[in-house]
Amino acid sequence: MVDMRPYSIKVRRSLLQRDLMAGIPATGLLMLATAGIIFLYVLRMFFMIPVLIVAYLIMRYLTSRDPWMIDIMLTTIKEKDFFIP
């Protein structure tokens, strides 16, 4: 058996964590940007600005402890529901 302790190196924390843009994952930011473009520019619904801000804050809160939460929720929504008797 080989002892690997002398060959260990420190790994930077940034290499172990998920990259977050503006505090949320890229998929969540893409969803918010798409919703913002559709509501604000295409449909001219400017009353949706507070709704988009609240959605951003909710996404940021959900991903503060688990950065993969948005992806897990999207995967769960896209799965087919079937039951095996």
Beta strands, then each sheet from edge to edge (+ up, - down):
end
